[in-house]
């Protein structure tokens, strides 16, 4: 890995690529801690597992059960289920309640949505976002700039859950953090085909004592090297920071940088609408996770691709091949490597800084 000479002039160029808050927000970054109301909206229905923010207020109230009566003939009409779900369990990819395949439409339900019960602080522990603090301990080795990439699995709730985190020093390329993360919520699967992380990897990391404990443990490891002024580089890193429940204001996102470059170049050629459509399309594929709304809630109603870091002309793989003539993400069914992707994002930003007229 090439060493990049650190200088004040280079840092100025790197900092010039930091995105303002409104741009970060438009690309899915959370820039403020969630309010109490937003945290309450993270509660899920006992039946269908949707978040409260996805449900109308009347559907969450037990007193709103509807049993319409036809006064003329005095017959009671059975209402359609508002809350639809399978009441059984998945056994060998089939529901025990109806023997249908796991992908089948719900066979049962309820007329109302009933929020689950949560213990004191449980919602905040799982969902609250945390700004980068000042140095936590004396002797912390805070870096001027770093590159970040994460791998995620899928929790039982359906949320994407952090399972590996990688951080490298932007200038020296030194690997600062590259650890498996033990999920702190029940998991559905690790998305091994895409994440490259298996349960065997988790067990090995635990035996070796290198496994980080949940999102909080991962943040503590990162904050050993990252302070409020550290520049964090990534590609489509909004999903990484959301998985970490981390708010950081000094972000250089190579996806956003290249998106803006492409938009300006094509707009100058009179193809603005076509380029905006391409950016939206690749952004949807790139994110490969649920899209947050303005409150930081995830939209579980839209299917997202599982391919990490996108596809098309703005994907990390394509950009690294185009800009650096290098092949990455060639592991196939073994999944991605967050170390490889962190290095690639760093090298892509260095290429952009070194080629200022590439537009």
C-alpha positions as semicolon CSV with decimal commas, in nm:
position;residue;x (nm);y (nm);z (nm)
1;X;0,000;0,000;0,000
2;X;0,145;0,334;-0,106
3;X;0,231;0,592;0,161
4;X;0,086;0,938;0,102
5;X;0,301;1,226;0,221
6;X;0,118;1,421;0,488
7;X;0,149;1,797;0,456
8;X;-0,061;2,099;0,542
9;X;-0,118;2,168;0,171
10;X;-0,248;1,814;0,114
11;X;-0,471;1,836;0,420
12;X;-0,623;2,156;0,281
13;X;-0,706;1,972;-0,044
14;X;-0,854;1,679;0,149
15;X;-1,060;1,905;0,373
16;X;-1,194;2,087;0,068
17;X;-1,373;1,761;-0,017
18;X;-1,560;1,750;0,317
19;X;-1,933;1,754;0,247
20;X;-2,162;2,011;0,415
21;X;-2,439;1,893;0,646
22;X;-2,720;1,934;0,394
23;X;-2,539;1,718;0,141
24;X;-2,460;1,452;0,401
25;X;-2,823;1,449;0,509
26;X;-2,941;1,410;0,149
27;X;-2,716;1,104;0,115
28;X;-2,854;0,931;0,424
29;X;-2,617;1,050;0,696
30;X;-2,763;1,118;1,040
31;X;-2,627;1,452;1,162
32;X;-2,811;1,500;1,493
33;X;-2,887;1,267;1,786
34;X;-3,239;1,129;1,773
35;X;-3,503;1,297;1,987
36;X;-3,712;1,107;2,241
37;X;-4,000;1,110;1,993
38;X;-3,780;0,966;1,719
39;X;-3,655;0,694;1,953
40;X;-4,014;0,600;2,041
41;X;-4,085;0,568;1,669
42;X;-3,828;0,286;1,662
43;X;-4,060;0,059;1,861
44;X;-4,185;-0,237;1,661
45;X;-4,521;-0,410;1,641
46;X;-4,541;-0,747;1,816
47;X;-4,712;-0,899;1,515
48;X;-4,588;-0,759;1,184
49;X;-4,257;-0,621;1,316
50;X;-4,303;-0,283;1,147
51;X;-4,176;0,025;1,328
52;X;-4,429;0,257;1,483
53;X;-4,319;0,531;1,243
54;X;-4,455;0,323;0,955
55;X;-4,798;0,288;1,111
56;X;-5,077;0,542;1,137
57;X;-5,155;0,657;1,492
58;X;-5,496;0,488;1,487
59;X;-5,339;0,153;1,409
60;X;-5,128;0,161;1,723
61;X;-5,419;0,222;1,960
62;X;-5,586;-0,081;2,115
63;X;-5,912;0,110;2,148
64;X;-5,938;0,151;1,772
65;X;-6,047;-0,205;1,699
66;X;-6,310;-0,185;1,425
67;X;-6,603;-0,421;1,407
68;X;-6,848;-0,254;1,164
69;X;-7,212;-0,363;1,193
70;X;-7,472;-0,361;0,921
71;X;-7,770;-0,210;1,106
72;X;-8,022;-0,325;0,843
73;X;-7,969;-0,699;0,877
74;X;-7,786;-0,693;1,214
75;X;-7,498;-0,901;1,076
76;X;-7,142;-0,836;1,190
77;X;-6,885;-0,807;0,914
78;X;-6,536;-0,932;0,989
79;X;-6,284;-0,656;0,916
80;X;-5,969;-0,711;0,711
81;X;-5,653;-0,749;0,918
82;X;-5,461;-0,428;0,968
83;X;-5,165;-0,610;1,116
84;X;-5,066;-0,903;0,895
85;X;-4,811;-1,167;0,993
86;X;-4,741;-1,538;1,026
87;X;-4,826;-1,651;1,382
88;X;-4,600;-1,955;1,354
89;X;-4,226;-2,016;1,334
90;X;-3,995;-2,086;1,040
91;X;-3,898;-2,453;1,027
92;X;-3,680;-2,565;0,738
93;X;-3,773;-2,257;0,538
94;X;-4,147;-2,311;0,586
95;X;-4,394;-2,149;0,826
96;X;-4,527;-2,389;1,090
97;X;-4,863;-2,209;1,092
98;X;-4,953;-2,263;0,726
99;X;-4,676;-2,488;0,586
100;X;-4,604;-2,225;0,320
101;X;-4,254;-2,124;0,211
102;X;-4,083;-1,856;0,418
103;X;-4,143;-1,602;0,139
104;X;-4,523;-1,656;0,138
105;X;-4,764;-1,377;0,223
106;X;-4,885;-1,363;0,586
107;X;-5,157;-1,615;0,670
108;X;-5,289;-1,444;0,983
109;X;-5,296;-1,120;1,172
110;X;-5,480;-0,883;1,400
111;X;-5,706;-0,583;1,366
112;X;-5,463;-0,364;1,561
113;X;-5,089;-0,309;1,590
114;X;-4,955;-0,365;1,941
115;X;-4,615;-0,208;2,024
116;X;-4,363;-0,429;2,197
117;X;-4,253;-0,351;2,550
118;X;-3,901;-0,213;2,596
119;X;-3,692;-0,182;2,911
120;X;-3,554;0,150;3,041
121;X;-3,292;0,282;2,801
122;X;-3,326;-0,012;2,563
123;X;-3,434;0,195;2,263
124;X;-3,158;0,449;2,319
125;X;-2,897;0,176;2,362
126;X;-2,987;0,018;2,029
127;X;-3,081;0,319;1,818
128;X;-2,934;0,642;1,950
129;X;-2,662;0,811;1,743
130;X;-2,346;0,944;1,912
131;X;-2,127;1,236;1,798
132;X;-1,751;1,188;1,793
133;X;-1,622;1,283;2,140
134;X;-1,294;1,443;2,233
135;X;-1,008;1,204;2,314
136;X;-1,146;0,946;2,554
137;X;-0,820;0,861;2,728
138;X;-0,474;1,011;2,760
139;X;-0,238;0,887;2,494
140;X;-0,504;0,834;2,228
141;X;-0,343;0,832;1,888
142;X;-0,577;1,073;1,706
143;X;-0,511;1,080;1,331
144;X;-0,552;1,365;1,083
145;X;-0,742;1,144;0,839
146;X;-0,861;0,784;0,822
147;X;-1,052;0,558;0,583
148;X;-1,344;0,346;0,704
149;X;-1,543;0,048;0,580
150;X;-1,785;-0,190;0,753
151;X;-1,964;-0,517;0,686
152;X;-2,320;-0,581;0,800
153;X;-2,547;-0,876;0,867
154;X;-2,923;-0,881;0,919
155;X;-3,078;-0,879;1,266
156;X;-3,397;-1,069;1,353
157;X;-3,571;-0,731;1,351
158;X;-3,476;-0,689;0,986
159;X;-3,229;-0,406;1,059
160;X;-2,877;-0,416;0,922
161;X;-2,635;-0,494;1,202
162;X;-2,262;-0,424;1,225
163;X;-2,043;-0,737;1,214
164;X;-1,700;-0,611;1,100
165;X;-1,529;-0,272;1,112
166;X;-1,207;-0,159;0,945
167;X;-1,018;0,168;0,990
168;X;-0,686;0,260;0,829
169;X;-0,466;0,566;0,859
170;X;-0,521;0,769;0,544
171;X;-0,157;0,874;0,500
172;X;0,050;0,577;0,616
173;X;-0,203;0,308;0,527
174;X;-0,149;0,148;0,869
175;X;-0,435;-0,076;0,977
176;X;-0,572;0,078;1,297
177;X;-0,883;-0,134;1,350
178;X;-0,987;-0,449;1,166
179;X;-1,212;-0,651;1,390
180;X;-1,513;-0,877;1,391
181;X;-1,800;-0,727;1,590
182;X;-2,016;-0,948;1,811
183;X;-2,374;-0,831;1,741
184;X;-2,559;-0,711;2,049
185;X;-2,900;-0,810;1,909
186;X;-3,039;-1,147;1,791
187;X;-2,931;-1,213;1,434
188;X;-3,118;-1,361;1,140
189;X;-2,803;-1,417;0,935
190;X;-2,461;-1,265;0,862
191;X;-2,508;-1,213;0,486
192;X;-2,186;-1,411;0,447
193;X;-2,218;-1,416;0,070
194;X;-2,182;-1,038;0,070
195;X;-2,017;-0,955;0,403
196;X;-1,751;-1,227;0,393
197;X;-1,812;-1,287;0,766
198;X;-1,926;-1,626;0,896
199;X;-2,026;-1,747;1,241
200;X;-1,698;-1,941;1,244
201;X;-1,518;-1,607;1,208
202;X;-1,716;-1,466;1,501
203;X;-1,637;-1,768;1,721
204;X;-1,267;-1,753;1,630
205;X;-1,249;-1,381;1,708
206;X;-1,413;-1,442;2,046
207;X;-1,164;-1,718;2,128
208;X;-0,874;-1,492;2,034
209;X;-1,013;-1,199;2,232
210;X;-1,020;-0,971;1,926
211;X;-1,398;-0,950;1,894
212;X;-1,550;-0,609;1,964
213;X;-1,864;-0,602;2,176
214;X;-2,147;-0,455;1,972
215;X;-2,181;-0,110;1,822
216;X;-2,060;0,064;2,138
217;X;-1,743;-0,145;2,146
218;X;-1,678;-0,069;1,780
219;X;-1,722;0,305;1,835
220;X;-1,481;0,300;2,128
221;X;-1,219;0,126;1,913
222;X;-1,259;0,385;1,636
223;X;-1,257;0,681;1,872
224;X;-0,911;0,580;1,989
225;X;-0,791;0,717;1,654
226;X;-1,071;0,954;1,548
227;X;-1,138;1,291;1,706
228;X;-1,392;1,558;1,604
229;X;-1,143;1,712;1,356
230;X;-1,034;1,385;1,195
231;X;-1,134;1,351;0,830
232;X;-1,316;1,021;0,775
233;X;-1,301;0,887;0,418
234;X;-1,536;0,621;0,281
235;X;-1,739;0,522;-0,022
236;X;-2,114;0,539;0,036
237;X;-2,024;0,554;0,406
238;X;-2,365;0,668;0,530
239;X;-2,463;0,304;0,584
240;X;-2,141;0,239;0,773
241;X;-2,197;0,530;1,010
242;X;-2,563;0,438;1,058
243;X;-2,464;0,082;1,148
244;X;-2,217;0,226;1,399
245;X;-2,482;0,474;1,529
246;X;-2,213;0,738;1,477
247;X;-2,240;1,109;1,392
248;X;-1,929;1,268;1,242
249;X;-1,913;1,606;1,074
250;X;-1,595;1,574;0,869
251;X;-1,680;1,323;0,599
252;X;-1,520;1,279;0,256
253;X;-1,739;1,035;0,064
254;X;-1,592;0,923;-0,268
255;X;-1,937;0,819;-0,392
256;X;-2,074;1,168;-0,328
257;X;-1,763;1,333;-0,475
258;X;-1,779;1,126;-0,792
259;X;-2,157;1,172;-0,815
260;X;-2,116;1,548;-0,810
261;X;-1,837;1,533;-1,066
262;X;-2,046;1,319;-1,299
263;X;-2,347;1,543;-1,254
264;X;-2,152;1,858;-1,336
265;X;-1,980;1,704;-1,636
266;X;-2,295;1,565;-1,792
267;X;-2,502;1,871;-1,707
268;X;-2,250;2,076;-1,900
269;X;-2,318;1,848;-2,196
270;X;-2,693;1,900;-2,169
271;X;-2,769;1,559;-2,020
272;X;-2,861;1,668;-1,668
273;X;-3,182;1,467;-1,636
274;X;-3,018;1,150;-1,759
275;X;-2,731;1,188;-1,513
276;X;-2,960;1,258;-1,217
277;X;-3,152;0,940;-1,298
278;X;-2,826;0,744;-1,310
279;X;-2,714;0,887;-0,977
280;X;-3,045;0,798;-0,812
281;X;-3,036;0,447;-0,958
282;X;-2,680;0,375;-0,849
283;X;-2,742;0,535;-0,511
284;X;-3,035;0,299;-0,442
285;X;-2,826;-0,002;-0,539
286;X;-2,518;0,132;-0,360
287;X;-2,683;0,174;-0,023
288;X;-2,793;-0,191;-0,003
289;X;-2,972;-0,117;0,318
290;X;-3,299;0,037;0,429
291;X;-3,328;0,406;0,358
292;X;-3,375;0,637;0,660
293;X;-3,639;0,906;0,658
294;X;-3,589;1,253;0,804
295;X;-3,625;1,111;1,156
296;X;-3,360;0,847;1,107
297;X;-3,621;0,572;1,076
298;X;-3,561;0,297;0,827
299;X;-3,798;0,233;0,538
300;X;-3,860;-0,140;0,545
301;X;-4,118;-0,114;0,271
302;X;-3,865;-0,085;-0,010
303;X;-3,658;-0,378;-0,124
304;X;-3,288;-0,299;-0,149
305;X;-3,016;-0,484;-0,333
306;X;-2,769;-0,683;-0,125
307;X;-2,472;-0,586;-0,335
308;X;-2,247;-0,374;-0,120
309;X;-2,115;-0,036;-0,233
310;X;-2,329;-0,032;-0,541
311;X;-2,324;-0,116;-0,904
312;X;-2,288;0,076;-1,225
313;X;-2,052;0,358;-1,310
314;X;-2,041;0,501;-0,955
315;X;-1,970;0,177;-0,770
316;X;-1,644;0,149;-0,581
317;X;-1,542;-0,149;-0,792
318;X;-1,602;0,032;-1,120
319;X;-1,444;0,359;-1,012
320;X;-1,130;0,187;-0,882
321;X;-1,097;0,000;-1,211
322;X;-1,156;0,318;-1,413
323;X;-0,938;0,553;-1,208
324;X;-0,670;0,321;-1,074
325;X;-0,680;0,029;-1,321
326;X;-0,716;-0,208;-1,026
327;X;-0,952;-0,498;-0,969
328;X;-1,125;-0,529;-0,631
329;X;-1,415;-0,731;-0,490
330;X;-1,319;-1,042;-0,686
331;X;-1,382;-1,290;-0,403
332;X;-1,716;-1,403;-0,543
333;X;-1,916;-1,609;-0,294
334;X;-1,656;-1,542;-0,024
335;X;-1,801;-1,193;0,004
336;X;-1,645;-0,852;0,039
337;X;-1,338;-0,754;0,240
338;X;-1,381;-0,431;0,437
339;X;-1,003;-0,382;0,451
340;X;-0,980;-0,397;0,072
341;X;-1,271;-0,155;0,036
342;X;-1,129;0,093;0,291
343;X;-0,797;0,097;0,106
344;X;-0,978;0,139;-0,227
345;X;-1,184;0,436;-0,101
346;X;-0,868;0,599;0,031
347;X;-0,679;0,546;-0,295
348;X;-0,972;0,678;-0,498
349;X;-0,982;1,004;-0,299
350;X;-0,604;1,037;-0,336
351;X;-0,644;0,997;-0,713
352;X;-0,913;1,269;-0,716
353;X;-0,685;1,509;-0,525
354;X;-0,390;1,425;-0,750
355;X;-0,596;1,477;-1,068
356;X;-0,790;1,798;-1,007
357;X;-0,879;1,846;-1,375
358;X;-1,020;1,496;-1,427
359;X;-1,370;1,641;-1,478
